[in-house]
Each structure stands twice: as structure tokens, then as C-alpha cells.
Amino acid sequence: MKSSRIRILTTALVVPFALSACGSSPEDQVGTDGKVVITVAIDAGLEKAAVDAFTKRAEQFEQANPTVDVRTQEYTWTAATFTAQLAGGTVPDVFTVPFTDGRGLIERKQIADVSEQVAKLPYAGALNPNVAKAGQAADGKQWAVPIAAYGQALHYNRTLFRQAGLDPDKPPTTWAEVRTAAKQITERTGQAGYATMTQGNTGGWILTTLDYAFGGRTEKVDGDKAEATIDTPEMAEVLNTLRAMRWQDNSMGANFLYDWAGINQDFAAGRIGMYVSGGGNYGNLVTQNGLKPEDYGVAALPLADKPQAGVLGGGTLAVVSPKIGDRSKDAAVKWIDFYYMGKLTDEQAAVADAKTLAETKQPVGVPTLPVVDRATYDKAQQWTKPYVNIPLAQMKPYTDKMFDQPLLTEPTRSTQDVYKILDTTVQTVLTDQSADVAALLAKADADVQNQIGRS
């Protein structure tokens, strides 16, 4: 099969293609050769090698499933665009969403019920129950498949650490040490010692992460009743720490409007010493941002010495469009099984995936929290060990602790709306030296309560 058959579609092309296709039902897309056609998501902005690796995997899928024609469509979930894409029907047939969106999409029937197909997968009973529930309906049926999970971590630039006279093998383990290291990096290198996301709901995401790390929570849920817990000593401590780093230490650089893509780019370019994001972010940094592997380090998220302190965790669900027919749904779940889950659960698939990635110089072996049980995860690591091509030794400060830290779920009520409210809170602290933290927290608490009280 020729690689030209795996076409990357832009959003503008998706609807015309669907309208021109004929099918065995009004919802199935079937080509003139009788093959069912599905569009599958590929991250936007990938470098050529990453696109080539994806294309090769798609070709392998078609060879194993000769009645399916795969078309790829660029798609990256963002809070700012997803709702419009979903409403406009411009998402692919198979796409991904964060854990926090799963239950709402299921309740509103904005994704397909593929629980029957998922239940037939050989590893259906081996999914990690702590992550599987993110894709389950109220009755426990698995409408969405968890394909990746994460716990937040502290990413750092080993080169900037060395230039600042810091030991890159001994990254900070407390927030006091983070502040000291950030100040030293800025003073000795001129780069931002520490930076944080602040917009596109990512500011609230990271602010919530730090709140958890300091021992706080953003909500208290009791049955159907939800209470905002933003205005707390823990959140005040977080904001005052950030304010001190920004205005007293001047260690947070000059960009206070970072989103996920922007902070990844500046970190990969060597302009940021430390930042917080998902622990498995190395692959994105390399394939989308050109990170130099020798620069990279990652450590466990520093936690306050409090029993309630923990690491915010989340992940990604693979879901299926509700607008496709039964043949397409079957093909879609086969794709999810092949592309996302096979490398975690089947030795032959795991080796094939790792070999393909290694041959196209893509990262193999990036540490992530398992979406399957620990035994299944450990097996997969052994299968792919010969192909690992990442600097695992530089990730030991994270991998040595990633299974031991207490993992806490993201807020469950109106998650993205709450994050949006908190975006404004952290932006204000970083851009207004006279910002009143107590007043900001009181307002955020009231705004969040108003939001979750209606959810």
C-alpha cells in the first residue's frame, strides 16, 4: 500500500468528503472499493518524522484490516476551540479528549456508545480502574477508552541548571528549593528560572496542581452538593509564593500569557529553567518543539509536608463520533485498539510500534502512568526495552517516585469552567504588583461556587 493513501485532511475538507461518500447506511462512509472509511486524529504541527511514523502505523493498520480505509485529520484538543468543533461536526471520527470532558460528553451523548465493542477487547478487564472510570457512563459501561494517564511533574532544563551552578541530578524537592533555584538560574543565565501557564484554562489547571501540592483542594463534593474551596490558606500560600517569585525575585521571566503550546516551545528553546506539566511530556517536547534530549530533566512534583498533599493526575480518552454507523464504529474501536492500546497490551503490537518509532527517530520509552494494571505495564516495558532511545537516566528523579506519590483526580464539577476562572486569578497576580490576594481568592471562590452550583 502506498503512503499517499494515508491522506491528512484539514478541517475544511472533512464535511465535503463526508457528503460525497456513499455508504451502507446514511451514517457510514464507504468508498467505491467497498471499504469503510474512518478519519482519525493526528496531532497538528508535528515534524515530518513524526508524521512519517504515524503514516507508517496507519498503513500497518490497513494491512491488518483490509476492509478499512484510514484518513488522517489534523486535530489537537484545546478548550478554546473544542466546543465549536464538536458542534460544527468537524472533529474526526476518532479523536481524543481529556479525562475531565469524558463524563459530560457521555451524559450529553456527544460521543458514540462503543461500550459493546470495548467490552470485547481482550484487556477490557485489565484497565486501571482509577483511570477507566473517566470514560464510563453512570451505569459503568465503557464509552471511551483511556489511552494515556499522567501525574504532574517538575520539568527542568539540565543545561541551565549547570550554567547556574546547580546540580542537574539533584533537582528541587521542595517549593522553597524551587524558588531558590529559579532565582539562581535567572541571576546567572538571564533566562526565566520558573514559568507557569496562565491562559486557555491551563492557568487554572496548573494553579489547581500547585494547590493540591500545597495540601489544598478546589472543591468539596458531597453527593449532588458541591462547595467551592478556593479561598483557603493553601491557595493563598500558592499565590503568595508565585507573587514573591515574580515581583521580589524577578525569576519568572517576562511572558505571563503562556498556554500549553507556548510554554513547551520556550522551554524546548532553553528560555525556561523549570515549569510544571504532565510527567510524560517529553514526547511532545521532542516531536513538536525540537527539544534537545541532553537539555531535559524531569522530577517528581514537590509536595508540602502535609498528609493531604498530592499530585494532580489526569489523562486522555480516545472517543468516537456519534455521527458514524455501526461498521464505522467497529473500525474506529479497532483503530483505538491498534494505535493507542496495542502497544500497551500485546507484545507483537508493542514491538512493532516501538520499532517503527525508533526507525523514524521518535521517542520510545517515555515514562507515563499506566492505564492498565501494573503487571501489564511492566510487561510492555520489557517488550520494548531494546528500542528505548530516550535519556531515561535523566528522568530518574521522576521515575523513582512516580508510582509512590499520592495521585489526586482533577476537580469533577465544571472542570474547564473552573480552570478558566482561575486563569484570571493567576494572571492578575503575575501582572499586577499591587494585586490583593485575599480579594482575588474571595472573588474566585464566589465565581466558582456560582459555576459548580449550577452544574
N, C-alpha and C positions, 0 to 999 in steps of 0.2 A: 504494500500500500504506500502511495506517495504522500509525503508530508504536506503537499498542497491541499490535500483533502481536509486537513485539520485547519479550518479557517477561523481566524479571530474576527469576531463581529463587533462592531461598535453598537452602542445602544440604539442609534438612529436606524440601524439596519434590522433590528430584531423584529419589530412589528410587521414591516413589509414581507419579510421572509415567512413569518407565521401565516400571513394571509394568503400567500401564494402556494403554500404547501397543501397537498391533498392528503386525506387520511382515512383510516378505517372507522373513525368516529370524528365528530366535529372538533374534538379536543386533541387527538393525536396528530402529530406531524409525521407524515410518511412520504419519503421521496419516491421518485419514479422507479427506482430499483426495488421498491417494496420495503426498504429498511426504515425503521422508526428513527426519527431524528430528535436528538436532545441537545440543548445548549447547556454548557457547563461553565462555571465561573473560573476565570483566570485573573490573578491579581493585576491591576493596572500598573503600568510603569516598570515592569520587570526588564532587567537587562536581557540581551539576546540569548545568553547561555541558559538563563532560567526559562525563557520561552521555549528554547530548543528541548530542554529537559521535559517540560510539560507536554510538548507536542509528541515527543517520543513515547511518553507514557500513554497518551491518548491513542496513538497508533497501536500500541500493545493491547490496549483495551478492545479496540475494534477487531484486532486479530482473534482475540479470545471470545468476542461477541459479534460474529459476522452479520447479525441482523440489526445491528445498531450503528447509526451514523452520528458521530460526535462532532458538534460545532462548538468552538470556544468563544466566549464573550467576556471582554474585559469588565471586571466588576470588583469594587472594593467597598465594603460597608463603611459608611460614615453616618453619624447621627443626623447631620445636616441635609443629606440627600436621600436617605433610605426610604422615608415615608412617601416621598413623591415618586420615587422609582417603583415602589410597591403598588401605589395607587394607579400609576400610569401603565402598569404591566410591562415595564422594561427590564425587570430582573431576569436573569437566566432561568432555565428550568430547574437547575440545581445551583444553589447559591449558599452562602454562609451568613450567619448572624451571631452576635454574642449571646452568651447564656442568658443575659438579662432580658433579651427580647423573646425568648422561647415561649414561655407560658402565655404571654399576651397574644402572640401570633396564633397559637393553638386555640385559645379561647375565642378569638375573632374569626377562626377558620381562614386565616390569610395564608396558610401553608397547607399542603396536602396531608391527609392522614395516610401515612405509609406504614403504620404500625403492623399491618399484616405481613408486608414484605420484610420489615426489620425483624420480626419475630422468627422468621425462617433462617436468619443468618446464624452460622454455627457458634458464634461467640456472643449471641444475644444475652445469654445468662452470665457472661463474664465481664459485662460492663461494670465499671466502678460505680456503685450505687450512689455515691456522693455527687457524681457529675451527671449520671444518667438522668436524674430527676429534672435537670434543666430542660430536657426535651420531652418530658412526659406530660400527657393530659391529666386532668384531675382523677381519671379512673386508672391511671398507671400505664396506659398504653403509650408506646414509644413513637411519637410522631416525628421526632427529629433525632439525629444521631450525633452524640458528642464526639468530635474528631480531634479536639485539642483542649488541654486544660493548662492553666498556669497559676503560679503563685507569684506575687510581685517580688522584685529583686532590685538590688542596687547595682546599676551598670556603671563601669568606670573605665577611664582611659589610662592604660598602664604607662603609655609614653609620657603623658602629662604628669602622672604620679612620679615617675623617675626624674623628670625635669624639675619638679617641685621639691625634690629631696625626700619623697615619700617611698615607702616600700610597697611595690605593686602586689607582692604576695601576702601583704597584711593590710587589707582594706579596712575601713572603719567598721566597727561592730556596735557602736552607739551613735545616737544623733549628736551628742557633744563632739565625738570624733569626726563625724561628717562635717560639722561646722568648722572645726579646726582645719581639717584637710582642705575644704573648699577655700578658705581664706588663704592658705599657703599656696594653693595652686594659682589663684588669681594674682597674688603678690609676685610670684616667681615666674609665671608664664604669660600673664596678661589675658588668659582665657577665663571663661566663666568656670568657677570652681564647682558650682552646682547650679542646675537649671531645672525648671519644672514646667509641665504643660498647664495651660490656663484656659484654653478655648475649645469649642466644638464638643463640649461635655467632658473632655479629657481633664480639664482643670478640676472638676468635681470628682472625677474618678481618682485622681492622684491625691487630692485633699482627703477623700474618704480613706484611701490607703494609709496615709500618714495618721489619720485619726485612729484607725484600728491599731496601728503600730504603737501609738502612744497610750493605748488602752481604752479608747472611746468607741462609740457606735453612733450611727446617724439616725437610727430608728429603733423603736421598741414595738414589736408586734405581738398582740395577744388575740388570737382568733381573727375576727374581722376588724378589730380595732388596731389602728396604727398611730403611734405617737412619735413626733419628731424629737430627736435628741441631739440637735446641732449645737445648741448653746450650752456647752459643758466645759469644765476645766481642761479636759483633754484637747478639745478642738481649739480652745484659746491658747493652749501651750503650743500646738502646731503652728497656728498663725503668728504667734509672737516669735517663734523660732525662725520662721521664714522672714518675718519683718526685720529681725536682727541681722540675718544673713544679707538681706537686700540693702538695708539702709545704714547699718553700723559697719558691717564687714565689707560691703560692696563686692560680694563674691558671687553674685548671681547673674553677671553679665548685663546686657542691655536689651535683650529680647524678652518681653513679658507677655507675648501673644503666641506662644508655642502651641501647636497641636501635635498629634502623634507623628505625622509625616515630617513636620518641620523640625521637631526636636531630634528625631532619628537622623535627619540629614546633617544637622550641625554637630551632633555627637560623632557621627562617622567621619566628618571632616576635621575632627580634632579641635573643635571650638568649645567643647563642654567637658569638664572633668568627671562629673557624676550626674546621674539622673535616675529616676525610678520608673520602671515599666515592667511588663511581664518577663518572667525569668527566661523564657525561650525565645527572646527577641533577636538572638544572634543571626538567624537565617535571614530575617528581613533586612537587618543592617548590612549584611553582605550582598544579598541579591538585588536589593533595591537602592542601596545607598553607597555601595562601594567601600565599605569598611575594610581597613587593613587588619587582617587577623592578629598581627603582632601587637596592635594597639589595644586589643579588647580584654577586659576583665569583667567578671560579674560576681557579686557576693550576696549572701543571704541578707534580706532586709533587716536592718537594725530594729530591735524591739525594745520597748521600755521594760523595766524590771517590774512588771505587773502581771498578775495571773490572767487578766483578761486581754492582754496584748496579743495580737496575732497578725497573720498575713492575709490580706485580701486576695481571694482567688476567684477565678472565673474561667472562661474558655469560649470555644467556638462550636456552634452546631451546624451541621450540614442539613439543609432543608430542601423541600421540593415545592415547586409552584403548584397552586391548586387548580391551575387552568389547563393542565395536561391530562390526557386519558390514561387508561389502565396500562396499555403497552408502554407508554412513555414513563409512567411511574415505576414499572418493573425495571425498565432500563436505567432510570435515574438512581434507584437504590443499588443496582448492580455497579453503577459508576461510583457511588459513595463507598461501597464495599471495596471496590478495586483500588480507587485512587487514594482515598483517605484512610480506610481501615485495614486493608490487606497487609500493609507494611507493618501493622501492629500485631496482627493475629495469625499470619500464615508465613511459614519460613520461606517458601518459594517466592511469594509476593514481596516479602521484606527484603530478600536478597536482590531481587530484580529491581526494586525501587532504589535501594542503596547503590547498586552497581550503576544504574542509569544516572543517578545524581552525581556519583563520583566521576563517571566518564565525561560528564558535561561540567565538571568543576563546580558543582553545587554543594552546599554544606550537608554533611552526613553525620548524624550522632548528636545533634543539638539536644541538650537535656530539657525535658519537659515533664510535667506531672502526668501520670498515666490516666488515660480514660478507660483503661481496662484494669483488671486486678493486678497486683504487684507481681505475681508469678508469671502472668502472660507478658507483662512489660519486661521483666528480667530476661525471659527467653528471647524476645525480639532484640534486646541489646546484644546478646551473644551472637545471634544470627548475623547481625550487620557489623560486628566488630572489625572484620578485615577491611571494611570500606570507610571507616571513620576518618575524616580528613579535617577535623576542626581542632583547635588548641584546647583539648579537654583539661590539661594541667592548669590552664589559666582560669578555668571555671570551677576549680575545687572549692574556693570559698563559698560557692553556691551549692554545688552538687553534694558536698559533705553534709549539708544541713537541710536540703530542700524537702526531705521526707519527714524531718523531725519537727519543723516549725508548725505551730497550730494554724490550720487553714480555715479562714472565715469566708462565708459567702458574701457576695455583694448585697447591698440593700435590695429588698424584694418589692417594695412599693414604688411605682412610678420612677424606676431607677434613673432613666436617662433625663427625665424632667428634674429630678433632684440634683443630678450632676450639673445640669445647665444652670440651676440657681447658684450652686457653689462655684461655678466658673467665675461669676461676677464677684463673689466674696474674695477669692484668691487674687484675681486681677486687681481689685481695689487695694489690697494690702501691699502689692508689689509696685503699684504706680502712684500711690498717694501716701506720702510720708506721714501725713497727719491723720491717716485713717484711724477711726475709733474701732478697735477690735470688738469691744463689748457690744457696741451698737450694730456692727456688721453681723455679729452672731445672733443677736436678738431678731434682726430683720430676716436673716436666712432661716432661722428656726420657724418664724411665723409663716414665711413663704412656703417652706417645705411642708409644714403642717397643713396648710391650705391645700397643697397639691395631693399629699397622700391621704388626706381625709376624704378626698373625692374619688380616689382610685379604687 
